[in-house]
């Protein structure tokens, strides 16, 4: 029986190539490793061949590509047999749309606002340009609408099994509204010349029975379709008759007929590029095929949680990870509803149900206390660990190296501001336009504010978004919290300082609109409904805006130290002192002690061990600066230049050298070259400078590939390869030491440690899809089985490159968590003092619950102890760890010698006993989640 609060989670990426049965096969290995809960990627029915599962098309079905319900039942049974719990990555924010696989979306296209599912999707029906009637923009065409129409790419088809008509654009189904069926049928019978035969007359008779506007309506349509299906040989006649709508070159009448029909649907077909400026449904970020759900509606909530509720009631789910919580209109309301659903499904058990949210927190931002939420998925702690392992002494040198290599100042703010402006003007222009129109409508709704022009309001709103420092506020119907009110006011003040026009109260108006103060009882009458709609949509906009601007743009422009360019991180961050780190642990113990701590996920920008290698650059910063200059000179002949083209750009070239160090393999081969090429193209497009996803620059991208081919070719770049390999080996050694420290902190600190699939060995992956490659679980299981009860650490150190030492240490740490669950789930976290000339190199604390204790000590900043990464440190640090009030072994020492603690490994964990005076202080953390 797994514990209610996980001791450790293990993320598995399920897809058609790694199914429920495959996951069941690795369950015994995960149990032996010390994992308590499998943390699965979304496994509800997703789009065919989905490699991630986030494009769900049916929340109430198990994904058939994973084996369907039968395989899930087998998987669930195996988990129970192994005492493992299951946590589902659940997606409440959006669904996969377009194509022909989402029944709800197809119904909306068929019936428009009359569909019962219309309110499920966040569609602004009245904001469709160039249309007198409401509708939804469908940016699915590969060419202009006119080109697609004239070339016969859009076809009208009849489904004899359903008795329905749909337009098709390749794999996209576009249902025809039934009120147009009679018109189509009359045209088809005429085209087929079948007015006088029995089938034609039957069809015409059916069409005549449903005359008048909007007929057949929704209640009549099933009978109409059934009657059409029942007409003998109707499908053959209709197939001939649909020639009247078969558009193509030289078929002007048919083009006009099909266009006339399409213009009278509840949608408007458009070129995919139009999504950037005119889309009128909320998307997941800028992904056109993922439409936002209005889960704030009770009906929508109930509809997407039916299967999840059933699985919870059957005790087949022991936890949920809520994807993209910031996309929801009111996350607190959602969590409250979910809390009730879970309670009702489980029958009020005493044990908590584990619940975490995917939430990116700013550097000084705290997670709101959403009902029943135990914490985040841990991105912020990934970055806290990186920063405490980062040697701040080298950052000034790295700043200057970046400045000289790129001609860009080491100041993130202007880079982020430029990235935000680019995203607002391109990828998310549609969403921003919707907000600007809503704001103008509010202003025009009262005589006191109608003189604020739409253009001025748009500019003011733009400045607010540019200066907004976090992902979102959490204003609900009751108004803003004090923290959100202060944040909005501070951002308004910054925006106002950048305003060069006449103010005349426009920023006060914007502030009062965002805080809903404009609807206060003592204010002039404004529509509260409109105010809420605007304020809540702004909150749903600023999250994607920040994500696309920072993580998916600025991270690929600002390369001072790539180890800091990580989800939830700040590329301009500084090193974190041990004192600040210990204070953060103390705070976490009292707030969210059961939130996750992850060091790699499916979304991280690079593998956890690539990141720890790159941290070594700060310790070797002087050598790094010299080598970069040398490499740029060596590789200058390999640059691709033509006219104004330089591939790679100076900034991108510097980024590539860091990326190479992070991912450097034991031997260069064709696979590594292919991985680096794919990474370079993705990174360049994300940067949105020389090339973009919207407008790829083939010449620049080809230049990047040629550059990598040349510098990784021994025949052309022997000197460079020899130099970078020598440095990469040293960075790798320091990186491995950093990795063991990172692993120890993650697993021992107050939290639930999360392990991404395969990272028990060294993980030097690049960004996705590189980090989603298949995992050799058999190899890992064999290594785990071969480990003796007391691993021979020096033997493992001697062959550290194979990663077995990391797996062995992972198993050792997890064994401690399983042996002392109360210590790690309920215990306090007490900093321990170090007396040493190198005290700033040692992080130490004790986890204590009553008489049980575990002492944790890790080293950082390894260059002085490794001859700059040339040798493994064996007890080369002097000093002592003070353990007052704790007893290790049979004696009663008050301190432990650092040279003995770190005789082999740069990390140490010791079982201990707490003295009586410390028992009272170790009764567990404060807030019950």
Helices and strands as residue ranges (DSSP letters): E 8-12, H 20-33, E 37-40, E 44-46, E 56-62, G 64-66, H 68-81, E 85-90, E 94-96, H 103-111, G 112-114, G 118-120, G 125-127, E 136-141, H 145-150, E 154-159, E 164-169, E 172-175, G 178-180, H 181-192, H 198-208, H 218-230, H 234-241, G 242-245, H 252-262, E 267-271, G 272-274, H 275-278, E 283-284, E 287-292, H 298-304, H 306-313, E 319-322, G 325-327, H 331-346, E 354-357, E 375-376, H 379-389, G 392-394, H 395-406, H 412-425, H 429-444, H 454-467, H 482-497, H 506-514, G 517-519, H 528-546, I 547-551, G 554-556, G 562-564, H 578-590, E 596-598, H 608-619, H 621-635, G 636-638, E 640-642, E 645-647, H 650-663, H 670-687, H 698-711, H 714-748, E 752-756, G 770-772, H 777-786, H 793-798, G 800-802, H 804-819, H 821-826, E 828-831, E 834-835, G 839-841, E 842-849, E 852-859, G 863-865, E 880-882, E 886-887, E 895-897, H 898-901, E 907-914, G 916-918, G 920-922
